[in-house]
Amino acid sequence: MTTETKPDRRDRKAVQRGADSSVYGLGFIGALIYYISTAASLGAGLLGVLKAIVWPAMLVYEVLQYLHM
């Protein structure tokens, strides 16, 4: 008696990454290099790492502020 097992849905991995994640990754690396290279102290460097993580939010805020929205 042979029984066929169906592949479980958890066994399949769907990896779908678009260009947006690569743009964010490059922006993160660029921002990280910029903020760390301009840091004058360890605290400023750590703050730079945090800023590098959230740079898209800061960019959108500045653009909306510039456009007076």
C-alpha positions as CSV (number, residue, x, y, z in Angstrom):
1,M,0.0,0.0,0.0
2,T,1.5,3.3,-1.1
3,T,0.4,6.6,0.1
4,E,1.3,9.8,-1.5
5,T,1.8,12.8,0.7
6,K,0.8,16.2,-0.4
7,P,3.4,18.9,0.0
8,D,2.5,21.0,3.0
9,R,1.9,24.7,2.3
10,R,4.5,25.6,4.9
11,D,7.1,23.8,2.9
12,R,6.8,26.2,0.0
13,K,8.6,29.4,0.4
14,A,7.6,32.4,-1.7
15,V,10.3,35.0,-2.0
16,Q,9.1,38.0,-3.8
17,R,11.2,41.1,-3.3
18,G,10.8,44.1,-5.6
19,A,13.0,47.0,-6.4
20,D,11.7,48.9,-3.4
21,S,13.6,46.7,-0.9
22,S,16.8,47.1,-2.9
23,V,16.4,50.9,-3.1
24,Y,15.7,51.0,0.7
25,G,18.8,48.8,1.3
26,L,21.1,51.1,-0.8
27,G,19.6,54.1,0.9
28,F,20.1,52.6,4.3
29,I,23.8,51.8,3.6
30,G,24.3,55.3,2.2
31,A,22.6,57.0,5.1
32,L,24.5,54.8,7.6
33,I,27.9,55.7,6.0
34,Y,26.9,59.4,6.0
35,Y,25.7,59.6,9.6
36,I,28.6,57.5,11.0
37,S,31.2,59.5,9.1
38,T,29.9,62.8,10.4
39,A,29.4,61.6,14.0
40,A,31.6,63.4,16.5
41,S,31.0,60.9,19.3
42,L,29.8,57.4,20.0
43,G,26.4,58.7,21.0
44,A,26.1,60.6,17.8
45,G,27.1,57.5,15.9
46,L,24.4,55.4,17.6
47,L,21.9,58.1,16.8
48,G,23.1,58.0,13.2
49,V,22.3,54.3,13.0
50,L,18.8,54.9,14.2
51,K,18.4,57.8,11.7
52,A,19.7,55.5,8.9
53,I,16.9,53.0,9.7
54,V,14.1,55.6,9.5
55,W,15.5,57.8,6.7
56,P,12.4,57.3,4.4
57,A,10.1,58.8,7.1
58,M,12.4,61.7,7.6
59,L,12.6,62.3,3.8
60,V,8.8,62.2,3.4
61,Y,8.4,64.6,6.3
62,E,10.9,67.1,4.8
63,V,9.3,66.9,1.3
64,L,5.8,67.5,2.7
65,Q,7.2,70.4,4.9
66,Y,8.8,71.9,1.8
67,L,5.6,71.6,-0.2
68,H,3.6,73.2,2.7
69,M,1.2,70.2,3.0
